[in-house]
Structures are given as structure tokens and as C-alpha cells.
Amino acid sequence: MAARLLPGTTTRVRRGRRDDFAHVQAVLGQAGGDRAERLYHRMMRDLGTDLYVAEEEGGTIVAVIVLAYGRSLSAGGLAAVLEVARRSTEPRLGEGLVAFAEERARRRGCRELAARIDGADAELRAVLVARGFHPADVLVAGLVPAV
């Protein structure tokens, strides 16, 4: 997929590449490391996951978009989970990222798209609600690795 300009912005979205790892970690606000890098590379090869980056004109990565796909009995087919992390406050970036993710999920045949977002990103939450996303009963537990 060629890089795609998000409407009303100077930001282009493209598939993540192997050499984007350090920049992705910076957007996520996390330190790198061998384990994180292995996970990143596995996600890039996983056919059930799409990883995209949004970059400004100069090539600076300002957002990361991950779509993870899976079969769902409750959705009656394929469903996707969206994760967005961004460090840009460019107007309309959130709207463009969500619209891009919705289009990608539709093209994969998804019947449902859920979003996991950083609770501190009120603007992105507002964009999701305005586009028809609504709170659902999802409970999440952090799991400790098995010994």
C-alpha cells in the first residue's frame, strides 16, 4: 500500500517498516528493548494484524495505528480492534486516523470495529463517539506471565 494523505492534513499514513521501531517506541512513550523489538517485528509479519504509521511531510512519525483482526461469534464474522497512539495535536488528525482504520477494517470484511484508546486522549474519544462508537461491556485484565 502506498502512503496515503489524510484529508485536511499534511499527514500521510503508510504501513510500518522494520526500521520504524525506534520512532514507534517514541510515539508510544516507551523505551525500546529486545523484547519490545521482537514483538514489533512479529506484529509486522502477522497476517492478522495491520500496523501503520502516520508521518508528517518531513518524515517524522506522529502516530501509530494497529488493527488486530479475529473471528467473533457475537459480531457474526470478522471483527477488528483498533489501537491508536499519537503525539501530534494537528487538527483533524484524529478524524483522519479513525476514518482510515474504519476503511481498512471494512476492506478486510469486518462486521465490527472496537477501539482501545488512551484515556487521556479526550479528543480522540470525542472523534470515536461522533463516528458512532459507543461504550460496550468490555472488561480487561492485565495478565502476569505464566511461570
N, CA, C and O of each residue as an XYZ file, in Angstrom:
588
protein
N       0.836     -1.174      0.000
C       0.000      0.000      0.000
C       0.885      1.242      0.000
O       1.777      1.379      0.837
N       0.632      2.135     -0.935
C       1.371      3.392     -0.993
C       0.897      4.309      0.131
O      -0.230      4.187      0.609
N       1.762      5.222      0.544
C       1.384      6.181      1.575
C       0.162      6.968      1.114
O       0.040      7.321     -0.059
N      -0.731      7.234      2.046
C      -1.985      7.918      1.715
C      -2.125      9.180      2.547
O      -1.999      9.140      3.771
N      -2.387     10.301      1.886
C      -2.565     11.572      2.563
C      -3.931     11.601      3.244
O      -4.951     11.333      2.610
N      -3.948     11.928      4.535
C      -5.211     12.058      5.249
C      -5.851     13.393      4.868
O      -5.177     14.422      4.887
N      -7.137     13.392      4.524
C      -7.798     14.623      4.093
C      -7.694     15.737      5.132
O      -7.873     15.509      6.329
N      -7.403     16.939      4.654
C      -7.347     18.110      5.523
C      -6.114     18.197      6.393
O      -6.051     19.040      7.288
N      -5.113     17.330      6.150
C      -3.887     17.337      6.956
C      -2.672     17.318      6.050
O      -2.788     17.234      4.827
N      -1.512     17.397      6.668
C      -0.252     17.218      5.935
C       0.353     15.860      6.279
O       1.538     15.624      6.043
N      -0.457     14.982      6.832
C       0.000     13.694      7.349
C      -0.316     12.575      6.370
O      -1.414     12.510      5.816
N       0.655     11.699      6.165
C       0.476     10.524      5.315
C       0.502      9.274      6.189
O       1.252      9.196      7.161
N      -0.326      8.302      5.827
C      -0.354      7.017      6.531
C       0.227      5.969      5.604
O      -0.108      5.914      4.420
N       1.095      5.143      6.149
C       1.702      4.049      5.389
C       1.901      2.858      6.308
O       1.837      2.988      7.531
N       2.143      1.701      5.716
C       2.459      0.519      6.513
C       3.749      0.755      7.282
O       4.677      1.399      6.794
N       3.783      0.220      8.492
C       5.003      0.310      9.278
C       6.104     -0.522      8.636
O       5.832     -1.514      7.959
N       7.337     -0.113      8.852
C       8.505     -0.833      8.326
C       9.396     -1.252      9.489
O       9.287     -0.730     10.599
N      10.268     -2.196      9.213
C      11.163     -2.702     10.250
C      11.976     -1.582     10.899
O      12.180     -1.583     12.113
N      12.436     -0.635     10.096
C      13.298      0.411     10.638
C      12.530      1.530     11.342
O      13.139      2.517     11.757
N      11.220      1.403     11.486
C      10.413      2.393     12.205
C      10.384      2.143     13.706
O       9.837      2.959     14.448
N      10.948      1.055     14.169
C      10.780      0.635     15.566
C      11.080      1.744     16.575
O      10.256      2.015     17.448
N      12.230      2.381     16.472
C      12.609      3.410     17.457
C      11.619      4.571     17.444
O      11.295      5.120     18.497
N      11.142      4.944     16.273
C      10.186      6.050     16.162
C       8.823      5.660     16.732
O       8.153      6.480     17.359
N       8.417      4.420     16.516
C       7.154      3.927     17.078
C       7.237      3.931     18.596
O       6.291      4.347     19.265
N       8.345      3.476     19.144
C       8.516      3.474     20.595
C       8.449      4.899     21.150
O       7.908      5.124     22.232
N       9.001      5.856     20.403
C       8.955      7.249     20.856
C       7.511      7.753     20.900
O       7.130      8.448     21.842
N       6.712      7.411     19.900
C       5.296      7.817     19.897
C       4.573      7.180     21.076
O       3.737      7.817     21.717
N       4.897      5.918     21.363
C       4.257      5.212     22.467
C       4.764      5.687     23.824
O       4.147      5.409     24.852
N       5.887      6.402     23.831
C       6.459      6.869     25.089
C       7.090      5.744     25.877
O       7.116      5.776     27.108
N       7.602      4.743     25.168
C       8.197      3.587     25.825
C       9.649      3.428     25.391
O      10.029      3.780     24.275
N      10.433      2.894     26.291
C      11.817      2.589     25.954
C      11.834      1.333     25.093
O      10.978      0.459     25.234
N      12.797      1.253     24.218
C      12.940      0.057     23.383
C      13.459     -1.101     24.211
O      13.390     -1.084     25.440
N      13.963     -2.076     23.545
C      14.492     -3.258     24.203
C      14.275     -4.446     23.293
O      13.470     -4.396     22.363
N      15.004     -5.517     23.571
C      14.920     -6.690     22.704
C      13.514     -7.273     22.656
O      13.025     -7.623     21.582
N      12.865     -7.380     23.804
C      11.526     -7.980     23.839
C      10.530     -7.145     23.040
O       9.756     -7.682     22.248
N      10.554     -5.821     23.251
C       9.640     -4.922     22.534
C       9.921     -4.961     21.033
O       8.994     -4.931     20.223
N      11.187     -5.028     20.671
C      11.535     -5.067     19.248
C      11.083     -6.375     18.600
O      10.605     -6.375     17.466
N      11.235     -7.490     19.320
C      10.750     -8.777     18.787
C       9.244     -8.748     18.588
O       8.746     -9.228     17.570
N       8.511     -8.190     19.548
C       7.054     -8.074     19.429
C       6.689     -7.230     18.215
O       5.808     -7.604     17.441
N       7.353     -6.107     18.046
C       7.098     -5.221     16.913
C       7.293     -5.976     15.590
O       6.452     -5.899     14.695
N       8.387     -6.692     15.481
C       8.677     -7.426     14.237
C       7.672     -8.557     14.007
O       7.305     -8.830     12.864
N       7.230     -9.207     15.061
C       6.203    -10.259     14.922
C       4.889     -9.665     14.455
O       4.214    -10.237     13.598
N       4.521     -8.516     15.013
C       3.274     -7.867     14.605
C       3.326     -7.495     13.125
O       2.315     -7.578     12.427
N       4.481     -7.092     12.654
C       4.610     -6.710     11.248
C       4.452     -7.899     10.308
O       4.028     -7.734      9.164
N       4.789     -9.086     10.780
C       4.684    -10.297      9.942
C       3.349    -11.008     10.117
O       2.997    -11.868      9.310
N       2.605    -10.661     11.158
C       1.356    -11.337     11.490
C       0.265    -10.957     10.492
O      -0.054     -9.777     10.342
N      -0.305    -11.943      9.813
C      -1.353    -11.671      8.828
C      -2.655    -11.208      9.479
O      -3.531    -10.685      8.791
N      -2.795    -11.389     10.787
C      -3.990    -10.963     11.496
C      -3.846     -9.584     12.126
O      -4.709     -9.157     12.893
N      -2.759     -8.888     11.805
C      -2.503     -7.569     12.369
C      -1.997     -6.635     11.275
O      -1.122     -6.999     10.490
N      -2.554     -5.436     11.233
C      -2.036     -4.389     10.346
C      -1.464     -3.287     11.214
O      -2.130     -2.804     12.130
N      -0.231     -2.884     10.932
C       0.427     -1.832     11.679
C       0.774     -0.711     10.706
O       1.483     -0.923      9.723
N       0.265      0.480     10.993
C       0.502      1.639     10.146
C       1.123      2.746     10.970
O       0.948      2.807     12.187
N       1.852      3.623     10.293
C       2.381      4.818     10.937
C       1.877      6.034     10.165
O       1.669      5.978      8.953
N       1.688      7.125     10.886
C       1.325      8.396     10.272
C       2.534      9.303     10.398
O       3.081      9.487     11.485
N       2.945      9.871      9.263
C       4.137     10.712      9.296
C       3.875     12.063      8.648
O       3.104     12.184      7.696
N       4.544     13.075      9.196
C       4.447     14.435      8.665
C       5.283     14.548      7.399
O       5.990     13.613      7.022
N       5.195     15.696      6.754
C       5.916     15.933      5.498
C       7.414     15.645      5.600
O       8.003     15.113      4.659
N       8.026     15.985      6.713
C       9.460     15.771      6.876
C       9.843     14.343      7.226
O      11.028     14.036      7.354
N       8.853     13.460      7.384
C       9.125     12.069      7.706
C       9.019     11.730      9.181
O       9.250     10.581      9.559
N       8.677     12.693     10.026
C       8.530     12.440     11.458
C       7.263     11.639     11.723
O       6.174     12.040     11.312
N       7.403     10.514     12.404
C       6.243      9.683     12.735
C       5.532     10.306     13.929
O       6.130     10.532     14.981
N       4.223     10.581     13.743
C       3.448     11.266     14.774
C       2.319     10.413     15.333
O       1.671     10.807     16.303
N       2.074      9.245     14.734
C       1.006      8.372     15.242
C       1.263      6.940     14.790
O       1.920      6.692     13.779
N       0.730      6.017     15.561
C       0.794      4.587     15.244
C      -0.635      4.062     15.283
O      -1.390      4.355     16.210
N      -0.994      3.291     14.277
C      -2.329      2.703     14.177
C      -2.158      1.203     14.049
O      -1.446      0.731     13.162
N      -2.803      0.448     14.927
C      -2.755     -1.014     14.852
C      -4.187     -1.531     14.759
O      -5.052     -1.143     15.544
N      -4.421     -2.402     13.799
C      -5.697     -3.100     13.668
C      -5.413     -4.581     13.829
O      -4.631     -5.151     13.069
N      -6.039     -5.205     14.810
C      -5.895     -6.647     15.043
C      -7.227     -7.302     14.695
O      -8.279     -6.878     15.174
N      -7.177     -8.332     13.862
C      -8.380     -8.976     13.345
C      -8.582    -10.345     13.984
O      -7.622    -11.049     14.297
N      -9.833    -10.704     14.170
C     -10.153    -12.026     14.706
C     -11.602    -12.372     14.415
O     -12.424    -11.495     14.152
N     -11.898    -13.643     14.465
C     -13.276    -14.084     14.257
C     -14.057    -13.898     15.553
O     -13.539    -14.127     16.646
N     -15.311    -13.481     15.411
C     -16.130    -13.195     16.576
C     -17.506    -13.813     16.416
O     -18.197    -13.565     15.428
N     -17.905    -14.627     17.401
C     -19.259    -15.183     17.378
C     -20.297    -14.094     17.588
O     -21.331    -14.084     16.921
N     -20.029    -13.173     18.515
C     -21.019    -12.129     18.798
C     -21.167    -11.149     17.633
O     -22.257    -10.624     17.408
N     -20.101    -10.899     16.899
C     -20.181     -9.997     15.742
C     -20.690    -10.738     14.511
O     -21.090    -10.109     13.531
N     -20.679    -12.053     14.551
C     -21.157    -12.832     13.417
C     -20.186    -12.858     12.251
O     -20.604    -12.961     11.098
N     -18.925    -12.769     12.534
C     -17.906    -12.786     11.484
C     -16.621    -12.163     11.976
O     -16.299    -12.224     13.163
N     -15.896    -11.569     11.063
C     -14.616    -10.960     11.396
C     -14.836     -9.639     12.135
O     -15.720     -8.856     11.786
N     -14.029     -9.413     13.147
C     -14.071     -8.168     13.919
C     -12.647     -7.648     14.053
O     -11.685     -8.406     13.932
N     -12.524     -6.364     14.301
C     -11.201     -5.757     14.453
C     -11.159     -4.930     15.728
O     -12.172     -4.397     16.182
N      -9.964     -4.836     16.292
C      -9.712     -3.964     17.432
C      -8.681     -2.940     16.987
O      -7.620     -3.287     16.467
N      -9.010     -1.682     17.198
C      -8.169     -0.560     16.801
C      -7.430     -0.021     18.008
O      -8.015      0.164     19.075
N      -6.139      0.232     17.835
C      -5.350      0.946     18.836
C      -4.678      2.113     18.130
O      -4.069      1.943     17.074
N      -4.790      3.291     18.714
C      -4.168      4.485     18.149
C      -3.340      5.139     19.237
O      -3.815      5.345     20.354
N      -2.112      5.463     18.908
C      -1.268      6.261     19.796
C      -0.745      7.404     18.951
O      -0.284      7.195     17.829
N      -0.815      8.612     19.489
C      -0.351      9.753     18.700
C       0.301     10.777     19.596
O       0.016     10.854     20.791
N       1.179     11.561     19.007
C       1.810     12.637     19.761
C       1.645     13.979     19.050
O       2.255     14.976     19.438
N       0.828     13.994     18.022
C       0.550     15.227     17.296
C      -0.836     15.723     17.680
O      -1.757     14.934     17.891
N      -0.967     17.022     17.765
C      -2.280     17.604     18.039
C      -2.793     18.332     16.799
O      -3.644     19.216     16.904
N      -2.282     17.966     15.635
C      -2.739     18.592     14.395
C      -4.254     18.437     14.277
O      -4.787     17.338     14.431
N      -4.939     19.543     14.003
C      -6.392     19.441     13.839
C      -6.746     18.431     12.753
O      -6.077     18.356     11.723
N      -7.770     17.678     12.981
C      -8.329     16.695     12.050
C      -7.500     15.420     11.920
O      -7.872     14.524     11.162
N      -6.390     15.320     12.641
C      -5.599     14.092     12.559
C      -6.385     12.917     13.135
O      -6.430     11.848     12.526
N      -7.002     13.101     14.296
C      -7.767     12.013     14.909
C      -8.870     11.522     13.999
O      -9.045     10.315     13.831
N      -9.615     12.438     13.410
C     -10.695     12.096     12.479
C     -10.151     11.296     11.288
O     -10.736     10.289     10.888
N      -9.041     11.751     10.736
C      -8.447     11.057      9.592
C      -7.965      9.668      9.941
O      -8.132      8.740      9.149
N      -7.364      9.502     11.120
C      -6.862      8.188     11.531
C      -8.007      7.199     11.732
O      -7.916      6.043     11.318
N      -9.085      7.656     12.371
C     -10.227      6.769     12.613
C     -10.900      6.396     11.292
O     -11.253      5.235     11.083
N     -11.077      7.368     10.403
C     -11.684      7.080      9.093
C     -10.827      6.078      8.318
O     -11.357      5.169      7.679
N      -9.505      6.245      8.375
C      -8.595      5.310      7.713
C      -8.767      3.902      8.273
O      -8.855      2.934      7.518
N      -8.815      3.792      9.597
C      -8.957      2.479     10.241
C     -10.295      1.836      9.888
O     -10.352      0.634      9.629
N     -11.359      2.614      9.874
C     -12.672      2.076      9.506
C     -12.649      1.517      8.084
O     -13.168      0.431      7.824
N     -12.042      2.270      7.171
C     -11.960      1.810      5.779
C     -11.166      0.511      5.670
O     -11.576     -0.410      4.963
N     -10.042      0.435      6.359
C      -9.211     -0.782      6.302
C      -9.988     -1.979      6.855
O      -9.951     -3.065      6.275
N     -10.692     -1.783      7.976
C     -11.464     -2.880      8.576
C     -12.579     -3.329      7.633
O     -12.818     -4.527      7.482
N     -13.256     -2.385      7.004
C     -14.305     -2.746      6.033
C     -13.723     -3.544      4.873
O     -14.312     -4.533      4.437
N     -12.575     -3.117      4.379
C     -11.952     -3.813      3.239
C     -11.539     -5.239      3.604
O     -11.476     -6.110      2.737
N     -11.260     -5.474      4.879
C     -10.931     -6.833      5.334
C     -12.182     -7.650      5.611
O     -12.083     -8.837      5.920
N     -13.361     -7.038      5.507
C     -14.613     -7.759      5.712
C     -15.109     -7.774      7.142
O     -15.935     -8.611      7.504
N     -14.616     -6.859      7.958
C     -15.028     -6.830      9.369
C     -16.463     -6.333      9.510
O     -16.912     -5.435      8.798
N     -17.154     -6.943     10.446
C     -18.527     -6.547     10.759
C     -18.576     -5.621     11.968
O     -19.597     -4.989     12.239
N     -17.465     -5.547     12.689
C     -17.416     -4.732     13.905
C     -16.007     -4.206     14.096
O     -15.028     -4.881     13.774
N     -15.914     -2.985     14.628
C     -14.631     -2.385     14.954
C     -14.721     -1.821     16.364
O     -15.565     -0.969     16.641
N     -13.868     -2.286     17.245
C     -13.781     -1.774     18.616
C     -12.499     -0.945     18.714
O     -11.573     -1.139     17.926
N     -12.445     -0.043     19.657
C     -11.260      0.809     19.809
C     -10.764      0.772     21.243
O     -11.539      0.885     22.193
N      -9.454      0.612     21.376
C      -8.773      0.752     22.677
C      -8.004      2.048     22.597
O      -7.143      2.214     21.733
N      -8.309      2.968     23.496
C      -7.646      4.270     23.416
C      -7.067      4.648     24.774
O      -7.472      4.139     25.819
N      -6.114      5.553     24.714
C      -5.528      6.128     25.920
C      -6.589      7.022     26.542
O      -7.098      7.930     25.885
N      -6.921      6.778     27.779
C      -7.951      7.556     28.450
C      -7.659      9.041     28.509
O      -8.573      9.843     28.704
N      -6.402      9.422     28.343
C      -6.026     10.832     28.409
C      -6.303     11.565     27.100
O      -6.247     12.794     27.070
N      -6.597     10.851     26.028
C      -6.815     11.471     24.722
C      -8.306     11.751     24.525
O      -9.003     11.023     23.817
N      -8.775     12.815     25.162
C     -10.198     13.169     25.111
C     -10.642     13.510     23.694
O     -11.776     13.218     23.314
N      -9.762     14.124     22.911
C     -10.116     14.487     21.534
C     -10.395     13.243     20.693
O     -11.369     13.206     19.940
N      -9.549     12.232     20.817
C      -9.750     11.004     20.052
C     -11.025     10.298     20.503
O     -11.765      9.764     19.677
N     -11.280     10.295     21.788
C     -12.522      9.700     22.299
C     -13.739     10.414     21.705
O     -14.707      9.765     21.309
N     -13.693     11.745     21.643
C     -14.798     12.519     21.073
C     -14.989     12.191     19.592
O     -16.121     12.100     19.116
N     -13.899     12.018     18.876
C     -13.981     11.654     17.454
C     -14.658     10.293     17.308
O     -15.528     10.119     16.454
N     -14.265      9.338     18.132
C     -14.855      7.995     18.060
C     -16.359      8.037     18.349
O     -17.151      7.428     17.630
N     -16.742      8.750     19.393
C     -18.162      8.852     19.740
C     -18.931      9.530     18.606
O     -20.027      9.093     18.256
N     -18.367     10.592     18.030
C     -19.033     11.299     16.930
C     -19.201     10.398     15.702
O     -20.119     10.602     14.908
N     -18.321      9.403     15.542
C     -18.405      8.494     14.393
C     -19.251      7.259     14.700
O     -19.304      6.334     13.888
N     -19.915      7.229     15.860
C     -20.833      6.145     16.160
C     -20.308      5.073     17.101
O     -21.016      4.103     17.374
N     -19.092      5.218     17.602
C     -18.586      4.274     18.600
C     -19.323      4.553     19.906
O     -19.685      5.696     20.184
N     -19.544      3.522     20.698
C     -20.239      3.689     21.965
C     -19.617      2.767     22.995
O     -19.050      1.733     22.643
N     -19.721      3.136     24.277
C     -19.179      2.267     25.321
C     -19.861      0.897     25.274
O     -21.070      0.803     25.063
N     -19.087     -0.142     25.469
C     -19.614     -1.510     25.484
C     -19.058     -2.215     26.713
O     -18.074     -1.777     27.310
N     -19.692     -3.291     27.071
C     -19.246     -4.056     28.236
C     -18.016     -4.885     27.883
O     -18.117     -6.022     27.422
N     -16.870     -4.291     28.108
C     -15.605     -4.987     27.900
C     -14.807     -4.856     29.181
O     -14.571     -3.750     29.667
N     -14.403     -5.960     29.712
C     -13.580     -5.970     30.919
C     -12.198     -6.455     30.527
O     -12.063     -7.432     29.791
N     -11.188     -5.785     31.011
C      -9.819     -6.103     30.634
C      -9.001     -6.380     31.897
O      -9.089     -5.650     32.884
N      -8.217     -7.434     31.846
C      -7.320     -7.768     32.957
C      -5.903     -7.895     32.433
O      -5.668     -8.529     31.404
N      -4.966     -7.297     33.137
C      -3.561     -7.487     32.808
C      -3.125     -8.841     33.341
O      -3.351     -9.152     34.511
N      -2.506     -9.643     32.495
C      -2.094    -10.985     32.910
C      -0.618    -11.043     33.227
O       0.210    -10.480     32.511
N      -0.304    -11.716     34.290
C       1.083    -11.939     34.681
C       1.564    -13.162     33.900
O       0.852    -14.165     33.837
N       2.771    -13.099     33.297
C       3.268    -14.257     32.554
C       3.297    -15.518     33.415
O       3.632    -15.472     34.598
N       2.940    -16.646     32.796
C       2.963    -17.930     33.499
C       4.390    -18.293     33.868
O       5.338    -17.984     33.146
N       4.516    -18.947     34.993
C       5.850    -19.339     35.484
C       6.204    -20.712     34.978
O       7.283    -21.221     35.279
